[in-house]
Amino acid sequence: MKLALVVPGGVDRSGEYRVIPALLALIERLSLHHEVHVFALNQEPAPAAWDLLGARVHNVGRGATRVRAFRAILREHRSSPFCLLQSFFSGGCGLVAVSAARVLGIPSTVHVAGGEPARLPDIRFGGRLTWQGRLQERVVFTAASALTAASAPQLDLLARLGVAARRVPLGVDCVQAWPARAPVPRRAEEPARLLHVASLNRVKDQPTLLRALAQLAQGPQPFHVDIVGEDTLGGAMQRLARELGIADRLRFHGFMTQRQLLPLMHAAHVLVVSSRHEAGPVAVLEAATVGVPTVGTAVGHVAEWAPEAAIAVPVGDGQSLAAALCHVLADEELRLRLARAAWARAVWEDADYTAGCFEALYEELTARPRRAATMAAARR
């Protein structure tokens, strides 16, 4: 099967920087059985092409990007036809995919991978923030042959918009990138090590995280926090940490590759999520794969897994987040029970599972025209 994947980026030729690891894991697995072409809208400023993990990446570059991406897909289709178009994220990627699919007369599927169905005006976040965004999402959601999303809360959000989608989590590579490791007990005398993995931005809501940590610091539990992610807030969170008197307990690492992050994940006792919206997040799956449970706000997989495999608290509630962290860190039996349940889920729904789900969907969608043609022939 010849597949076209439309992505905003995340497929850098380095394979390490400016990538979406779960997307790379999927591309690698799809390329084992299919001819995969990835059309990246904005990976690099200038048009270019390269091979990555068995797929051919077509970087569109800046300037009339959507139009040129549309034309690039049609041009490649003329050389040998695509069977299906897949978009990761809706928005501009989804619009390119469903438009090209409609012209070519082939199925399209869109994975709603982020804030496309969300609307958070106070932080200017979400695909439905403006009327233009709402119109674009409605067009994509209506035109796609099928929609998928990573977690039950994302499916619920889509359902409230009258849109049906299938759950397909973006699982992690449990063999090479994130070798599965059973939960490890924490030594009684060992200070707690907390880990937060997310870009520093408004939707990840690090102010709630830091205020929760400030409350936790008032108790007897010694702890240290590693914060990993690109800083898009110009040092505001570092300044807030100093104002709250917890800067000595935190270390801001900035961006880290997957190989750099793995030792920190192994050393952690709890992953902390403070986001206001998440489709996943993949960090919860990565942590679970190496035996680390998550305490966080009720978004994505955190809400989906609670209370058996995660602890979820209301969004924006730093006091509840602090109380939940205190409870888990004081009860090692509970922490390990959460970790084991999360580990079982993440290992079961790994990157191989994800690829299998998408391949089954592709087979179903491409079989529909064949069935229709067969039935039409039979009627004649």
WOMO-V325600 format. One record per residue. N is the residue number from 1. RES is the residue in three letters. NEAR is the number of other C-alpha atoms within 10 Angstrom. Layout:
N	RES	NEAR
N	RES	NEAR
This chain:
1	MET	16
2	LYS	16
3	LEU	21
4	ALA	25
5	LEU	23
6	VAL	29
7	VAL	25
8	PRO	20
9	GLY	19
10	GLY	19
11	VAL	29
12	ASP	19
13	ARG	17
14	SER	9
15	GLY	15
16	GLU	16
17	TYR	15
18	ARG	15
19	VAL	18
20	ILE	15
21	PRO	22
22	ALA	21
23	LEU	18
24	LEU	22
25	ALA	22
26	LEU	22
27	ILE	23
28	GLU	18
29	ARG	18
30	LEU	22
31	SER	19
32	LEU	12
33	HIS	12
34	HIS	15
35	GLU	15
36	VAL	22
37	HIS	24
38	VAL	26
39	PHE	28
40	ALA	26
41	LEU	24
42	ASN	19
43	GLN	24
44	GLU	16
45	PRO	12
46	ALA	12
47	PRO	17
48	ALA	13
49	ALA	15
50	TRP	13
51	ASP	12
52	LEU	19
53	LEU	19
54	GLY	17
55	ALA	23
56	ARG	17
57	VAL	24
58	HIS	22
59	ASN	27
60	VAL	26
61	GLY	19
62	ARG	15
63	GLY	12
64	ALA	9
65	THR	18
66	ARG	18
67	VAL	11
68	ARG	17
69	ALA	23
70	PHE	21
71	ARG	14
72	ALA	17
73	ILE	25
74	LEU	18
75	ARG	12
76	GLU	13
77	HIS	17
78	ARG	11
79	SER	8
80	SER	10
81	PRO	16
82	PHE	22
83	CYS	20
84	LEU	23
85	LEU	30
86	GLN	26
87	SER	28
88	PHE	22
89	PHE	21
90	SER	30
91	GLY	26
92	GLY	19
93	CYS	23
94	GLY	30
95	LEU	24
96	VAL	27
97	ALA	32
98	VAL	28
99	SER	18
100	ALA	22
101	ALA	26
102	ARG	16
103	VAL	10
104	LEU	18
105	GLY	12
106	ILE	18
107	PRO	25
108	SER	28
109	THR	28
110	VAL	29
111	HIS	24
112	VAL	24
113	ALA	22
114	GLY	21
115	GLY	20
116	GLU	22
117	PRO	27
118	ALA	18
119	ARG	17
120	LEU	15
121	PRO	11
122	ASP	7
123	ILE	11
124	ARG	13
125	PHE	17
126	GLY	19
127	GLY	22
128	ARG	22
129	LEU	16
130	THR	13
131	TRP	10
132	GLN	11
133	GLY	17
134	ARG	19
135	LEU	13
136	GLN	20
137	GLU	21
138	ARG	16
139	VAL	16
140	VAL	25
141	PHE	27
142	THR	13
143	ALA	21
144	ALA	24
145	SER	18
146	ALA	19
147	LEU	25
148	THR	23
149	ALA	24
150	ALA	26
151	SER	25
152	ALA	22
153	PRO	22
154	GLN	29
155	LEU	23
156	ASP	14
157	LEU	15
158	LEU	21
159	ALA	13
160	ARG	11
161	LEU	12
162	GLY	10
163	VAL	15
164	ALA	15
165	ALA	21
166	ARG	16
167	ARG	16
168	VAL	20
169	PRO	28
170	LEU	28
171	GLY	27
172	VAL	30
173	ASP	22
174	CYS	20
175	VAL	11
176	GLN	9
177	ALA	15
178	TRP	18
179	PRO	15
180	ALA	20
181	ARG	16
182	ALA	16
183	PRO	23
184	VAL	16
185	PRO	12
186	ARG	17
187	ARG	9
188	ALA	9
189	GLU	7
190	GLU	9
191	PRO	14
192	ALA	20
193	ARG	20
194	LEU	25
195	LEU	25
196	HIS	24
197	VAL	25
198	ALA	23
199	SER	19
200	LEU	23
201	ASN	19
202	ARG	16
203	VAL	19
204	LYS	18
205	ASP	21
206	GLN	24
207	PRO	19
208	THR	22
209	LEU	24
210	LEU	22
211	ARG	20
212	ALA	22
213	LEU	27
214	ALA	20
215	GLN	17
216	LEU	22
217	ALA	18
218	GLN	9
219	GLY	9
220	PRO	8
221	GLN	12
222	PRO	15
223	PHE	16
224	HIS	18
225	VAL	22
226	ASP	20
227	ILE	22
228	VAL	21
229	GLY	18
230	GLU	16
231	ASP	18
232	THR	12
233	LEU	12
234	GLY	10
235	GLY	11
236	ALA	14
237	MET	21
238	GLN	18
239	ARG	12
240	LEU	16
241	ALA	19
242	ARG	12
243	GLU	10
244	LEU	14
245	GLY	12
246	ILE	20
247	ALA	18
248	ASP	10
249	ARG	16
250	LEU	19
251	ARG	14
252	PHE	18
253	HIS	14
254	GLY	15
255	PHE	18
256	MET	15
257	THR	15
258	GLN	16
259	ARG	11
260	GLN	10
261	LEU	14
262	LEU	18
263	PRO	10
264	LEU	16
265	MET	27
266	HIS	15
267	ALA	16
268	ALA	24
269	HIS	28
270	VAL	26
271	LEU	25
272	VAL	25
273	VAL	30
274	SER	30
275	SER	23
276	ARG	20
277	HIS	24
278	GLU	25
279	ALA	24
280	GLY	25
281	PRO	23
282	VAL	22
283	ALA	19
284	VAL	25
285	LEU	28
286	GLU	29
287	ALA	28
288	ALA	31
289	THR	31
290	VAL	27
291	GLY	29
292	VAL	30
293	PRO	31
294	THR	33
295	VAL	27
296	GLY	31
297	THR	27
298	ALA	25
299	VAL	26
300	GLY	23
301	HIS	27
302	VAL	29
303	ALA	22
304	GLU	18
305	TRP	21
306	ALA	18
307	PRO	11
308	GLU	14
309	ALA	26
310	ALA	25
311	ILE	24
312	ALA	24
313	VAL	23
314	PRO	16
315	VAL	19
316	GLY	19
317	ASP	16
318	GLY	24
319	GLN	18
320	SER	17
321	LEU	29
322	ALA	23
323	ALA	16
324	ALA	19
325	LEU	22
326	CYS	18
327	HIS	14
328	VAL	20
329	LEU	22
330	ALA	14
331	ASP	10
332	GLU	16
333	GLU	12
334	LEU	14
335	ARG	26
336	LEU	22
337	ARG	16
338	LEU	26
339	ALA	28
340	ARG	23
341	ALA	18
342	ALA	29
343	TRP	26
344	ALA	15
345	ARG	16
346	ALA	25
347	VAL	24
348	TRP	15
349	GLU	19
350	ASP	23
351	ALA	26
352	ASP	19
353	TYR	19
354	THR	22
355	ALA	21
356	GLY	16
357	CYS	16
358	PHE	18
359	GLU	16
360	ALA	11
361	LEU	16
362	TYR	21
363	GLU	13
364	GLU	11
365	LEU	19
366	THR	16
367	ALA	13
368	ARG	12
369	PRO	14
370	ARG	11
371	ARG	11
372	ALA	11
373	ALA	12
374	THR	11
375	MET	11
376	ALA	10
377	ALA	9
378	ALA	8
379	ARG	7
380	ARG	5
